[in-house]
Amino acid sequence: MRLRINRFTSARRNLIFGNTMKSSLVQPHFVVSGENVDLQISGMPGINRQSVDVLIKTIGKDMKIGLRSHMLFLVMDDYHRDSNASHASDPNTPLHIAVRLLKEEYGDEIVIMTDVCLCTGTDHGHCGVLVDNKIENDQSVNELIRIAISHAEAGVDYVAASDMMDGRVKAMREKFEELGFHSTGILSYSVKYASSFYGPFREAAESSPKFGDRRSHQMDFRSGYDEAIMEAKIDQEEGADILMIKPGLPYLDVIRKVSDEVTRPLAVYNVSGEYAMVMNSNPNPDERGKMITEILQSFTRAGADVIVTYHAREAIQKELIE
């Protein structure tokens, strides 16, 4: 573990230690191939799939209002998908190109996180390599490392391991150390539940499994606090720099319990289904703003240091938070 990782740039320090809700927000983005692509995502008003040229302009506007932390998800073309997401590590994907351009433009003033999973790059939509239609953990970890290394080479601040395979944090950290990526952080989805709140995201990222589900590796929502704490502590011991709990609103109690037990910064993902409920429940922007403020405050009160939310841009633009 290298404690300097979270202190390595001014933007990382502001994200982790900024002591304001505004500084703690991370805006997710969906990047696709092509040019001049800016497509509204059904069920997620205000969130679009964007090609690199459009994404760069969008993040440029975000930076001007003080939104400096961003999480990128690659939406893969169907013809690039295969059984082990081999194209996901190609340095010429839209995600890799976007990372390089953003770091060239903003350097230490931006925090870029990139999703590391196999689901968006496989032709079957599962989060790992399949053997006899079942996910094989260790082979999956090998593929995840390959993707994570390619993101590190592009210059990302944090790889966001969202897959929930056992042992992947330790394997990534060891490989980063071996290859000299001593400043590349790992944000681990440590406590990720098999939730019904992911629907709009799976449509946005085109990542739904072609068969079966993800209950063999994502956590059962009926499980107690002990398993959540154990998952978080294991990732902490393996070298994660930020720990994530996902979803947010149904698991505020878990955020509180885990926060009390770990020493690494704790993030929460205010997921697509939670976002859609708010955006579709009240057409009055002023009333919606009050809902957003209340939700974000609940995450902070529960113990979250970092909040990944599709509401980040609106919250800052409309000065819903400080």
Backbone hydrogen bonds in HBPLUS format (Angstrom, degrees):
<---DONOR---> <-ACCEPTOR-->    atom                        ^
c    i                          cat <-CA-CA->   ^        H-A-AA   ^      H-
h    n   atom  resd res      DA  || num        DHA   H-A  angle D-A-AA Bond
n    s   type  num  typ     dist DA aas  dist angle  dist       angle   num
A0005-ILE N   A0002-ARG O   3.16 MM   3  5.92 165.3  2.18 121.1 124.9     1
A0007-ARG N   A0004-ARG O   2.83 MM   3  5.05 147.2  1.94 108.3 119.4     2
A0008-PHE N   A0005-ILE O   3.30 MM   3  5.12 167.2  2.32 104.4 108.0     3
A0013-ARG N   A0009-THR O   3.05 MM   4  6.33 162.1  2.09 150.1 155.1     4
A0014-ASN N   A0010-SER O   2.97 MM   4  6.21 154.7  2.03 146.1 153.0     5
A0011-ALA N   A0108-ASP O   3.09 MM  97  5.98 146.7  2.20 172.1 175.3     6
A0015-LEU N   A0011-ALA O   2.98 MM   4  6.17 151.9  2.06 143.7 151.2     7
A0016-ILE N   A0012-ARG O   2.97 MM   4  6.16 169.5  1.98 157.9 159.5     8
A0017-PHE N   A0013-ARG O   2.74 MM   4  5.44 157.5  1.79 145.2 153.2     9
A0018-GLY N   A0014-ASN O   2.99 MM   4  4.25 125.3  2.30 119.5 120.9    10
A0024-SER N   A0021-MET O   3.01 MM   3  5.09 137.2  2.20 100.0 112.6    11
A0025-LEU N   A0022-LYS O   3.46 MM   3  5.76 168.0  2.47 109.5 112.8    12
A0307-ILE N   A0024-SER O   2.93 MM 283  5.87 169.9  1.94 141.8 144.1    13
A0026-VAL N   A0307-ILE O   2.87 MM 281  6.06 143.6  2.00 152.4 149.3    14
A0309-THR N   A0026-VAL O   2.98 MM 283  6.16 158.1  2.02 165.8 168.6    15
A0027-GLN N   A0069-SER O   3.03 MM  42  6.45 161.8  2.07 146.5 143.7    16
A0071-MET N   A0027-GLN O   2.96 MM  44  6.06 161.2  1.99 134.2 138.4    17
A0029-HIS N   A0071-MET O   2.77 MM  42  6.10 136.7  1.96 164.8 174.9    18
A0073-PHE N   A0029-HIS O   2.89 MM  44  6.11 144.6  2.02 149.1 160.5    19
A0050-GLN N   A0030-PHE O   2.90 MM  20  6.25 167.9  1.91 159.3 162.2    20
A0031-VAL N   A0073-PHE O   2.88 MM  42  6.14 166.3  1.90 165.5 170.1    21
A0075-VAL N   A0031-VAL O   2.97 MM  44  5.99 169.3  1.98 163.0 160.5    22
A0032-VAL N   A0050-GLN O   2.91 MM  18  5.74 153.3  1.98 127.0 132.8    23
A0051-SER N   A0037-VAL O   3.06 MM  14  5.01 152.8  2.13 129.2 131.3    24
A0039-LEU N   A0049-ARG O   2.89 MM  10  5.12 148.3  1.99 152.3 155.0    25
A0049-ARG N   A0039-LEU O   2.79 MM  10  5.12 154.3  1.85 149.4 151.6    26
A0041-ILE N   A0047-ILE O   3.05 MM   6  6.01 155.2  2.11 160.5 157.2    27
A0044-MET N   A0041-ILE O   3.06 MM   3  5.51 163.1  2.09 135.5 136.6    28
A0047-ILE N   A0044-MET O   3.05 MM   3  5.68 156.6  2.10 148.3 148.1    29
A0055-LEU N   A0051-SER O   2.85 MM   4  5.99 167.3  1.87 163.1 167.4    30
A0056-ILE N   A0052-VAL O   2.92 MM   4  6.03 162.1  1.95 156.2 159.0    31
A0058-THR N   A0054-VAL O   2.94 MM   4  6.25 157.0  1.99 152.3 159.5    32
A0059-ILE N   A0055-LEU O   2.87 MM   4  6.11 169.9  1.88 161.6 162.6    33
A0060-GLY N   A0056-ILE O   2.94 MM   4  6.03 143.3  2.08 135.9 146.9    34
A0061-LYS N   A0057-LYS O   3.06 MM   4  6.38 151.1  2.14 147.2 152.9    35
A0062-ASP N   A0058-THR O   3.01 MM   4  6.36 152.6  2.09 143.8 152.2    36
A0063-MET N   A0059-ILE O   2.83 MM   4  6.05 156.0  1.88 150.8 156.4    37
A0064-LYS N   A0060-GLY O   3.24 MM   4  6.48 147.5  2.35 139.3 147.0    38
A0065-ILE N   A0062-ASP O   3.14 MM   3  5.43 136.6  2.34 102.6 113.8    39
A0067-LEU N   A0062-ASP O   2.91 MM   5  5.07 156.5  1.97 151.1 143.3    40
A0066-GLY N   A0063-MET O   3.08 MM   3  5.07 156.9  2.13 102.5 109.3    41
A0111-VAL N   A0068-ARG O   2.90 MM  43  6.26 162.3  1.94 159.9 162.0    42
A0070-HIS N   A0111-VAL O   2.88 MM  41  6.19 162.7  1.91 161.5 165.5    43
A0113-MET N   A0070-HIS O   2.81 MM  43  6.11 162.8  1.84 160.2 163.9    44
A0072-LEU N   A0113-MET O   2.80 MM  41  6.23 159.1  1.85 155.4 157.7    45
A0115-ASP N   A0072-LEU O   3.06 MM  43  6.30 167.7  2.07 172.6 170.5    46
A0080-HIS N   A0077-ASP O   3.00 MM   3  5.50 158.2  2.05 115.5 122.6    47
A0081-ARG N   A0078-ASP O   3.11 MM   3  5.39 163.4  2.13 111.0 116.2    48
A0082-ASP N   A0121-GLY O   3.30 MM  39  6.82 151.0  2.39 150.3 149.2    49
A0123-ASP N   A0082-ASP O   2.87 MM  41  4.83 140.9  2.02 112.9 121.2    50
A0088-ALA N   A0085-ALA O   3.08 MM   3  5.54 150.2  2.17 111.9 120.6    51
A0090-ASP N   A0087-HIS O   2.97 MM   3  5.20 165.5  1.99 114.2 118.5    52
A0093-THR N   A0090-ASP O   3.22 MM   3  5.83 154.9  2.28 127.7 124.4    53
A0097-ILE N   A0093-THR O   3.06 MM   4  6.32 167.3  2.08 160.5 164.2    54
A0098-ALA N   A0094-PRO O   2.90 MM   4  6.00 159.0  1.94 145.9 152.1    55
A0099-VAL N   A0095-LEU O   2.96 MM   4  6.24 160.6  2.00 155.2 159.8    56
A0100-ARG N   A0096-HIS O   3.12 MM   4  6.38 168.1  2.14 151.8 154.1    57
A0101-LEU N   A0097-ILE O   3.02 MM   4  6.25 165.5  2.04 154.4 158.4    58
A0102-LEU N   A0098-ALA O   2.91 MM   4  6.02 163.1  1.94 154.3 159.0    59
A0103-LYS N   A0099-VAL O   2.96 MM   4  6.10 161.6  2.00 153.5 158.3    60
A0104-GLU N   A0100-ARG O   2.99 MM   4  6.11 151.2  2.07 143.9 152.1    61
A0105-GLU N   A0101-LEU O   3.03 MM   4  6.20 148.9  2.13 142.2 150.3    62
A0106-TYR N   A0102-LEU O   2.84 MM   4  5.92 165.8  1.86 153.8 157.3    63
A0107-GLY N   A0103-LYS O   2.85 MM   4  4.62 143.4  1.99 118.7 127.8    64
A0109-GLU N   A0106-TYR O   2.91 MM   3  5.45 159.9  1.95 145.3 144.9    65
A0157-ASP N   A0112-ILE O   2.98 MM  45  5.30 141.5  2.13 141.1 153.0    66
A0158-TYR N   A0112-ILE O   3.19 MM  46  6.56 159.6  2.23 148.9 151.4    67
A0114-THR N   A0158-TYR O   3.08 MM  44  6.64 148.5  2.18 155.6 165.4    68
A0160-ALA N   A0114-THR O   2.74 MM  46  5.56 172.9  1.75 154.7 152.3    69
A0116-VAL N   A0160-ALA O   2.85 MM  44  5.58 156.3  1.90 146.9 139.5    70
A0162-SER N   A0116-VAL O   3.27 MM  46  6.12 151.9  2.35 135.8 144.0    71
A0121-GLY N   A0118-LEU O   2.98 MM   3  5.41 150.1  2.07 113.8 123.4    72
A0122-THR N   A0118-LEU O   3.04 MM   4  6.02 119.5  2.42 157.1 173.7    73
A0210-LYS N   A0124-HIS O   2.79 MM  86  5.25 168.7  1.80 149.9 148.6    74
A0136-GLU N   A0129-VAL O   2.80 MM   7  5.73 164.6  1.82 170.1 174.9    75
A0131-VAL N   A0134-LYS O   2.75 MM   3  5.29 162.8  1.78 151.3 154.3    76
A0134-LYS N   A0131-VAL O   3.11 MM   3  5.29 147.8  2.22 104.1 113.4    77
A0140-SER N   A0136-GLU O   3.05 MM   4  6.12 153.4  2.13 152.7 161.1    78
A0141-VAL N   A0137-ASN O   2.95 MM   4  6.30 149.3  2.05 150.0 158.9    79
A0142-ASN N   A0138-ASP O   3.18 MM   4  6.48 153.1  2.26 143.5 149.5    80
A0143-GLU N   A0139-GLN O   3.24 MM   4  6.61 152.9  2.32 145.5 151.8    81
A0144-LEU N   A0140-SER O   2.91 MM   4  6.21 154.4  1.98 151.1 159.2    82
A0145-ILE N   A0141-VAL O   2.94 MM   4  6.17 155.6  2.00 152.7 158.1    83
A0146-ARG N   A0142-ASN O   3.25 MM   4  6.51 154.4  2.32 140.0 146.2    84
A0147-ILE N   A0143-GLU O   3.17 MM   4  6.54 155.9  2.23 148.4 153.7    85
A0148-ALA N   A0144-LEU O   2.86 MM   4  6.10 167.2  1.88 154.5 158.5    86
A0149-ILE N   A0145-ILE O   2.89 MM   4  6.05 160.7  1.93 156.0 159.7    87
A0150-SER N   A0146-ARG O   3.28 MM   4  6.50 157.7  2.33 141.1 146.6    88
A0151-HIS N   A0147-ILE O   3.07 MM   4  6.44 147.4  2.18 149.8 159.1    89
A0152-ALA N   A0148-ALA O   2.94 MM   4  6.23 155.0  2.00 148.7 155.9    90
A0153-GLU N   A0149-ILE O   2.88 MM   4  6.16 157.0  1.93 153.1 159.2    91
A0154-ALA N   A0150-SER O   3.18 MM   4  6.37 137.7  2.37 132.1 142.4    92
A0154-ALA N   A0151-HIS O   3.11 MM   3  5.04 124.6  2.43  92.0 106.4    93
A0156-VAL N   A0151-HIS O   3.29 MM   5  5.90 173.5  2.30 149.4 147.6    94
A0155-GLY N   A0152-ALA O   3.03 MM   3  5.18 142.3  2.17 100.6 111.8    95
A0185-GLY N   A0157-ASP O   2.79 MM  28  5.93 162.6  1.82 162.0 157.4    96
A0159-VAL N   A0185-GLY O   2.96 MM  26  6.35 157.1  2.01 152.5 148.4    97
A0187-LEU N   A0159-VAL O   2.86 MM  28  6.00 166.1  1.88 150.0 154.7    98
A0161-ALA N   A0187-LEU O   2.88 MM  26  6.26 134.4  2.09 151.3 165.3    99
A0189-TYR N   A0161-ALA O   2.95 MM  28  5.91 165.4  1.97 153.5 152.9   100
A0171-ALA N   A0167-GLY O   3.19 MM   4  6.33 162.4  2.23 147.9 153.1   101
A0172-MET N   A0168-ARG O   2.93 MM   4  6.00 156.8  1.98 144.2 150.1   102
A0173-ARG N   A0169-VAL O   2.89 MM   4  6.08 168.3  1.91 155.6 159.0   103
A0174-GLU N   A0170-LYS O   2.96 MM   4  6.10 165.7  1.98 151.2 155.1   104
A0175-LYS N   A0171-ALA O   3.07 MM   4  6.20 154.6  2.14 141.3 148.2   105
A0176-PHE N   A0172-MET O   2.83 MM   4  6.04 160.3  1.87 155.1 160.8   106
A0177-GLU N   A0173-ARG O   2.95 MM   4  6.15 158.8  1.99 150.3 156.0   107
A0178-GLU N   A0174-GLU O   2.98 MM   4  6.17 158.6  2.02 143.0 149.1   108
A0179-LEU N   A0175-LYS O   2.98 MM   4  6.15 152.5  2.05 148.6 155.1   109
A0180-GLY N   A0176-PHE O   2.93 MM   4  5.94 112.5  2.40 138.9 154.3   110
A0181-PHE N   A0176-PHE O   2.79 MM   5  4.80 146.3  1.90 146.9 146.8   111
A0180-GLY N   A0177-GLU O   3.27 MM   3  5.15 153.2  2.34  97.9 105.9   112
A0241-ASP N   A0186-ILE O   2.87 MM  55  5.37 151.6  1.95 145.4 154.7   113
A0242-ILE N   A0186-ILE O   3.27 MM  56  6.59 152.2  2.35 148.5 147.0   114
A0188-SER N   A0242-ILE O   2.91 MM  54  6.28 155.7  1.97 170.9 163.8   115
A0190-SER N   A0188-SER O   2.80 MM   2  5.22 118.3  2.19 111.0  93.1   116
A0244-MET N   A0188-SER O   2.75 MM  56  5.81 134.9  1.96 169.6 164.1   117
A0191-VAL N   A0244-MET O   3.03 MM  53  6.30 173.9  2.04 166.9 167.8   118
A0246-LYS N   A0191-VAL O   2.94 MM  55  6.32 160.0  1.98 158.0 156.1   119
A0219-MET N   A0192-LYS O   2.80 MM  27  5.92 162.1  1.83 153.0 149.3   120
A0193-TYR N   A0246-LYS O   2.98 MM  53  6.38 163.7  2.01 159.3 162.8   121
A0195-SER N   A0193-TYR O   2.92 MM   2  5.33 112.6  2.39 111.4  94.1   122
A0194-ALA N   A0219-MET O   2.76 MM  25  5.53 165.8  1.78 152.7 149.5   123
A0273-GLY N   A0197-PHE O   2.80 MM  76  4.38 135.4  2.00 170.3 156.0   124
A0202-ARG N   A0198-TYR O   3.10 MM   4  6.34 162.9  2.14 161.6 167.0   125
A0203-GLU N   A0199-GLY O   3.19 MM   4  6.51 148.4  2.30 151.4 160.2   126
A0204-ALA N   A0200-PRO O   2.93 MM   4  6.16 156.1  1.98 145.1 152.3   127
A0204-ALA N   A0201-PHE O   2.92 MM   3  4.86 106.6  2.47  93.0 110.9   128
A0205-ALA N   A0201-PHE O   2.77 MM   4  6.00 163.8  1.79 167.0 169.6   129
A0206-GLU N   A0202-ARG O   2.88 MM   4  5.37 112.7  2.35 123.6 137.6   130
A0207-SER N   A0202-ARG O   3.03 MM   5  4.96 147.4  2.14 130.6 140.5   131
A0217-HIS N   A0214-ARG O   3.37 MM   3  6.02 160.2  2.41 113.7 118.5   132
A0218-GLN N   A0214-ARG O   2.99 MM   4  5.95 165.9  2.01 166.5 169.9   133
A0223-SER N   A0220-ASP O   2.92 MM   3  5.51 166.0  1.93 120.9 125.7   134
A0229-ILE N   A0225-TYR O   2.90 MM   4  6.12 167.4  1.92 163.6 166.6   135
A0230-MET N   A0226-ASP O   2.91 MM   4  6.05 157.1  1.97 145.3 152.2   136
A0231-GLU N   A0227-GLU O   2.88 MM   4  6.08 163.9  1.91 153.0 156.5   137
A0232-ALA N   A0228-ALA O   3.07 MM   4  6.28 163.9  2.09 149.7 153.8   138
A0233-LYS N   A0229-ILE O   2.91 MM   4  6.07 161.8  1.94 151.5 156.8   139
A0234-ILE N   A0230-MET O   2.92 MM   4  6.06 156.3  1.98 151.3 157.4   140
A0235-ASP N   A0231-GLU O   3.18 MM   4  6.43 165.4  2.21 148.8 151.9   141
A0236-GLN N   A0232-ALA O   2.95 MM   4  6.16 151.1  2.04 145.2 154.1   142
A0237-GLU N   A0233-LYS O   2.88 MM   4  6.09 159.5  1.92 148.6 153.3   143
A0238-GLU N   A0234-ILE O   2.91 MM   4  6.13 141.7  2.06 144.0 155.4   144
A0240-ALA N   A0235-ASP O   2.97 MM   5  5.58 164.9  1.99 153.5 151.9   145
A0239-GLY N   A0236-GLN O   3.22 MM   3  5.38 153.7  2.29 101.3 109.2   146
A0243-LEU N   A0265-PRO O   2.97 MM  22  6.32 170.6  1.98 164.3 165.7   147
A0267-ALA N   A0243-LEU O   2.61 MM  24  5.86 166.0  1.62 167.6 172.3   148
A0245-ILE N   A0267-ALA O   2.92 MM  22  6.27 143.1  2.06 137.0 146.8   149
A0269-TYR N   A0245-ILE O   3.01 MM  24  6.41 149.8  2.11 162.3 166.6   150
A0251-TYR N   A0248-GLY O   2.89 MM   3  5.38 152.0  1.97 119.5 128.8   151
A0254-VAL N   A0251-TYR O   3.04 MM   3  5.09 121.5  2.40  96.3 111.0   152
A0255-ILE N   A0251-TYR O   2.98 MM   4  6.37 156.3  2.04 152.8 159.4   153
A0256-ARG N   A0252-LEU O   3.10 MM   4  6.38 162.0  2.14 148.1 151.8   154
A0257-LYS N   A0253-ASP O   3.06 MM   4  6.30 162.0  2.09 145.3 149.8   155
A0258-VAL N   A0254-VAL O   2.86 MM   4  5.97 173.1  1.87 159.0 161.1   156
A0259-SER N   A0255-ILE O   2.85 MM   4  5.85 161.2  1.88 149.7 156.0   157
A0260-ASP N   A0256-ARG O   3.16 MM   4  6.32 147.2  2.28 142.4 149.8   158
A0261-GLU N   A0258-VAL O   2.88 MM   3  5.15 147.7  1.98 107.7 118.2   159
A0262-VAL N   A0258-VAL O   3.13 MM   4  6.30 133.3  2.36 159.3 171.5   160
A0305-ASP N   A0266-LEU O   2.68 MM  39  5.32 157.2  1.73 153.2 161.4   161
A0306-VAL N   A0266-LEU O   3.14 MM  40  6.35 150.3  2.23 140.4 142.6   162
A0268-VAL N   A0306-VAL O   2.93 MM  38  6.38 143.4  2.06 148.7 158.5   163
A0308-VAL N   A0268-VAL O   2.89 MM  40  6.15 169.8  1.90 170.2 171.8   164
A0270-ASN N   A0308-VAL O   2.81 MM  38  5.98 161.7  1.84 169.0 175.0   165
A0274-GLU N   A0271-VAL O   3.09 MM   3  5.45 121.2  2.45 105.6 119.6   166
A0275-TYR N   A0271-VAL O   2.96 MM   4  6.26 158.6  2.00 153.9 161.0   167
A0276-ALA N   A0272-SER O   2.82 MM   4  6.00 161.7  1.85 151.5 156.3   168
A0277-MET N   A0273-GLY O   3.11 MM   4  6.23 152.0  2.19 138.6 145.3   169
A0278-VAL N   A0274-GLU O   3.34 MM   4  6.64 157.6  2.39 145.8 150.2   170
A0279-MET N   A0275-TYR O   2.95 MM   4  6.20 173.5  1.96 160.4 162.1   171
A0280-ASN N   A0276-ALA O   2.93 MM   4  5.82 150.9  2.01 147.6 153.7   172
A0281-SER N   A0278-VAL O   3.28 MM   3  5.26 154.7  2.35 100.2 107.7   173
A0288-ARG N   A0284-ASN O   2.93 MM   4  6.14 160.2  1.97 156.8 163.5   174
A0289-GLY N   A0285-PRO O   2.87 MM   4  5.95 149.0  1.97 138.9 147.1   175
A0290-LYS N   A0286-ASP O   3.21 MM   4  6.55 146.6  2.33 140.6 148.2   176
A0291-MET N   A0287-GLU O   3.19 MM   4  6.57 150.4  2.28 143.9 151.6   177
A0291-MET N   A0288-ARG O   3.05 MM   3  5.05 116.3  2.47  94.7 110.3   178
A0292-ILE N   A0288-ARG O   2.93 MM   4  6.30 158.2  1.98 154.5 160.3   179
A0293-THR N   A0289-GLY O   2.98 MM   4  6.21 165.3  2.00 151.0 154.5   180
A0294-GLU N   A0290-LYS O   3.04 MM   4  6.21 160.0  2.08 144.7 150.2   181
A0295-ILE N   A0291-MET O   2.94 MM   4  6.19 158.5  1.98 151.9 157.6   182
A0296-LEU N   A0292-ILE O   2.94 MM   4  6.16 172.3  1.94 159.9 161.3   183
A0297-GLN N   A0293-THR O   2.96 MM   4  6.08 159.2  2.01 149.1 155.1   184
A0298-SER N   A0294-GLU O   3.06 MM   4  6.25 145.1  2.18 139.2 148.4   185
A0298-SER N   A0295-ILE O   3.05 MM   3  5.11 119.6  2.43  94.9 110.1   186
A0299-PHE N   A0295-ILE O   3.23 MM   4  6.64 146.6  2.34 148.7 156.7   187
A0300-THR N   A0296-LEU O   3.22 MM   4  6.56 163.7  2.25 151.6 155.1   188
A0301-ARG N   A0297-GLN O   2.87 MM   4  6.04 165.6  1.89 153.7 158.2   189
A0302-ALA N   A0298-SER O   2.98 MM   4  6.05 143.8  2.12 137.4 146.7   190
A0304-ALA N   A0299-PHE O   3.07 MM   5  5.62 167.3  2.08 150.5 146.8   191
A0303-GLY N   A0300-THR O   3.05 MM   3  5.26 144.2  2.18 101.8 112.5   192
A0312-ALA N   A0309-THR O   3.26 MM   3  5.57 167.4  2.28 110.9 113.2   193
A0315-ALA N   A0311-HIS O   2.86 MM   4  5.93 163.9  1.88 166.2 171.8   194
A0316-ILE N   A0312-ALA O   3.10 MM   4  6.32 151.9  2.18 150.7 156.6   195
A0317-GLN N   A0313-ARG O   2.85 MM   4  5.98 171.4  1.85 158.5 161.5   196
A0318-LYS N   A0314-GLU O   2.98 MM   4  5.86 166.2  2.00 147.5 151.0   197
A0320-LEU N   A0315-ALA O   2.85 MM   5  4.93 155.5  1.91 148.6 155.1   198
A0319-GLU N   A0316-ILE O   3.13 MM   3  4.91 158.5  2.18 100.6 106.7   199
